[in-house]
């Protein structure tokens, strides 16, 4: 199996995907099938917007089911206990500050499947996470960003 087929994620992220997959298959799929049946009963399918809409929704749902199944098949649950306590890895919360004197920022590095920047979870594929991964508390790190180079110091890893 190729390394790029792996989806690193936390146990929490894997469980969230499993819950989503169950909902898609058990709840959402039957609802769409019912919508298609009702729309078919309206007759001529060539000008039936309800049927077309339901089929499009079914297509999107099946695409998401396939994506989630693939991610779960190649999930690599990261055990943060297997790494050094102060090393930046997937599943850990990182606090850093931009040098020389910016306020500290905190975020958790998670797998791409569970990233949610608005709630402080950034993908391990993001440019900031890519640079910080493997570094330790107290290290100064330079991160290339579109505006130039951001100089940061890692304050804590939990």
N, C-alpha and C positions, 0 to 999 in steps of 0.2 A: 504494500500500500504506500502510495506516495505521501510525503510529508505535507504537501499542500492540500491533501484531502482531509487532514485532521482538523477538527474544530475544537480548540481548547476552550473549556468553560468550567465554571464552578459547578459544584453539585446542585446548588440552588438554581442555576441557569438550566441545567439538564432537566431538573424536575419541572421547571416552568414550561420547557418545550414539550415534555411528556404530557403535561396537563393541557396545553394548547392542542396537541395532536388528538388527544382523546375528545376534546370539545369539537374540533373540526369534524371528526369522523362520526361521533355519536349524536351531536346536536345540530351542527350546521349543515352537514351533508343531507340528512333527511328533510330538513326544511326546504332546501333548494330543490330537491327531487319533487317534493309536494308542489312547489311553485311551478315547476315545469309541467307537471300533470295538469294543474288547473289551467295554465296558459294554453296547453294543447287542446283543452276542451273548448276553447274559444273558436276553433276552426282553422281557417287558412293561416298557415305558419309563415308564409312569405311576407305578410304585412302585420304580423303580430308582435308588437313591441314588448309586451310582457314576456313572451316566450324568448325573444332575443335577449332581453335583460337577464332573465333567469339563466339562460345558457352561458352568457358572459360571466355571471357571478359563479356559476358552477366551474367554469374554466379557471377562474382566479383561485377558487377554493382548492381545486385539485392540484394546481400548481403549488400552492402553499403547503398542502399535505405532502407532496413529493419533496419539497425543500426541507421541511421539518424532519421527515423520515430520513433523508440523506444526512442531515446534520446529526441526528441521533445515532445513526449507524456509524458515523466516523467521529463521534464525540470523544474527546480526550479530557476526562475530568481531572483537573489540576488539584493535587493535594498540596496545599500551601505548607503543610507540616513537614514535607519532605525537602524543603529548602531552608537555607539559613534564615534565621528569624528576622534579620535586618536587610535581606535581599529583596529587591523589587521583582515580583513575579505576578502572574495572573492569579486573581483571587484576593490580592492584598490591597489594603487601603494605603495610599501614599500621601504624605504631606510634604510639600516643597515650597520654597519661596524663590521668586525671581530676584536675582542679585542686581544691585547692591541692597536695596531696602524696601522691596515690595511686601505686601501682606501675604501670609502663607495661604496656599490653596490646597484643598484636599479632594481626592477622587479615588475611586476604586478601579483597578484594571480588571476587566472581565473579557470573556470571549466575545467575538463580534456578534454572536447571536443574542447576547443579553445586554449589549451596549445601550445606554440611555443617558446621554450627556446632561440632560436637564435634571436628572436625579444623581448626578455625580459619578456615573459609571461610564468609563471610556473603553473603547475597544483596544484589545492588544495589538490590532493592526494600525491604530492611529499613529501619526508621526511622533507624538510626544511619548506614548507608551513604548513604541519601538526603540527609542533612544534610551529610555529609563530602565527597561527590562535588564536584569542582571546586575544593576548597580546597587550600592548599599548606602545605608544611612551615613550622613556626613560627607558624602562625595559631592563634588561640584560637577555638573554636567552641562554641556553645550547642546542646545536643540535648535536645529535649522527650522525656521518658520518663514512664511512668505515675506514678512517684514524685516528679516535679517536673522540674527542669531540670538536666542534667548539663553541667558546664563542662569542656571538654577542650582540650588543646594537642596539635597534631599534631607528633610528634617526628621521624618519618622516613617516607619513601615509597620503596619499592623496586619 
